[in-house]
Amino acid sequence: MAPKASTTTASGTNRAPAKRASRATQGAPRSSTRTAAYTLSAAREAELLREAESLGDDTLFFPGKLARRVIWASRIQLAAERDAADLVRTPFPEDEPPLTREEIHGLRDKIELLRVTQSRWQAAQQRQERAAATFAKPAAEAALHRQTLLRFFDLRFKKSPEGQKRLMAIRAGSGDADLVQDVSDLLLLCSEHAEALDKAPRGEAAAVARLRELSPLLARMLADKTLSPEALRSRKLRDAAYTLVVNAERRLRAAAEYWYAGTDKMKDYAPFPVSRGAASTGEDEGEAGAEDDFAPDEGETEDGAPDEVDQEDEAPEDVAPSEDEDER
């Protein structure tokens, strides 16, 4: 009798397709970092950037929690793909174009544009932050020399109203830009009283010499730590890309409400949870024109994408995170 063939391998290989099939038949959309390998074509990115740049500044807004927001948008897009046969038949008002399959598919491109523009903005922001950190040490030294020289001139101008006005002007401002200007103003004052400073006994001459070295360095570093026009544009494009995603979602949500209001399917189209501040204004995504205070949430990487965590296991797909959960 021929030996009986082992069934271990066969049963193992049969279970894998069954597991995949069971997951594929589940109704609600799933999102996973393992399925996020999607790249915009250069032509499509250019097309979307033109659309983003056409948006008015007063229409732009951004919520902050980008990684969570991208996952949320991806789930809505998957739900719309699933329900496309219904959604494209939605009878929108005459002043609004009908929903098409191309528009539904296009949300995926807009989500990817949001990822790309966020990465570019963060790269620019990180360069600025490094420049700001480099500026701190020489700025602190300049501030000490500034105090040394102001003490000298306070005594020298004790009976000079004109001199006191010049000192008041130097003391009036605050911040990095004012410090750089103060150094320049002080050096001009020092050049007018060079002989007296050379004879001063508390290190005034050394303070002047050091400020002459620091002045051009601080001016250059101040320019580096200030956001460039290119960096500001990258932030605006990121906000505009987010706005494109929000506008597309609202169209899909309106169509879904027509077909599925009162059913479990509407959970797949739930709006992103609002912050408490946005809730008070009636906005469902964030305040228009709000400044971005984006910082990666715990478990998120610097580029706005989640760490290597399967989002399928992160939260139940049919339960929208609560407002309090989002605030954390």
Order of alpha helices (4+ residues) and beta strands (2+ residues): alpha-alpha-alpha-alpha-alpha-alpha-alpha-alpha-alpha-alpha-alpha-alpha
